């Protein structure tokens, strides 16, 4: 895309913004909703690119499953492995 003309890149940008807005609309309300949608879109697109690029069908299926699972986990409410709960929340759940 970097070598494409301005009109092509503007059109692509508009489509990316639309896709992210649709994904964000599916996520729970919150300050970081658009960031979560951007991360999900990047993960899903990267997953497809890698799965299609390899010549091993088993590896391709594993890539697809891993990408799908990562996006599914990130959309679940509650703390995620990459973002541990704050200490106060950990203490509350421990008692």
Residue pairs with C-beta under 8 A, 6 or more apart in sequence:
1 8
1 9
1 12
4 12
16 41
19 41
20 34
20 37
20 38
20 41
21 37
23 37
23 40
23 41
24 33
24 34
24 36
24 37
26 75
27 33
27 36
27 37
27 75
28 77
30 36
36 74
36 75
39 74
40 71
40 74
40 75
43 67
43 70
43 71
43 74
44 67
44 71
46 67
47 63
47 64
47 66
47 67
47 68
48 64
48 67
50 63
51 60
51 61
51 63
51 64
51 67
52 60
54 60
54 63
73 80
74 80
78 85
79 85
79 89
84 90
85 93
